[in-house]
Amino acid sequence: MSEELENDKFKVGDLVTRDGTDIQKVVGKNADDQIEVECIVPPTGGWCQVGEREWNLARRYVHVRDIPIEGKIVPKNALPKPDTE
């Protein structure tokens, strides 16, 4: 029986966020429960810039559609569509 990894909830092309002010696109996954993300909307804290990529622990991220905005969950159709390549 294999243990489910946090990065199993993401697929390449998904839009994710780490702090709710950024948008990252998942561009890779590995067996160490990490995802590679590329910044497409920089965070207000300035810890990354558009186009920068990094590997990080999947548990630090949530899908952008799961972030509450003004007490409501953002409708999935209100978000940019992820690449399907």
Buried (B, 14 or more C-beta within 10 A) or exposed (E): EEEEBBBEBBEBEBBBBBEBEBBBBBBEBEEEBBBBBBBEBBBEEEEBEEEEEEEEEBEBBBBBBEBEEEEEEBEEEEBEEBEEE
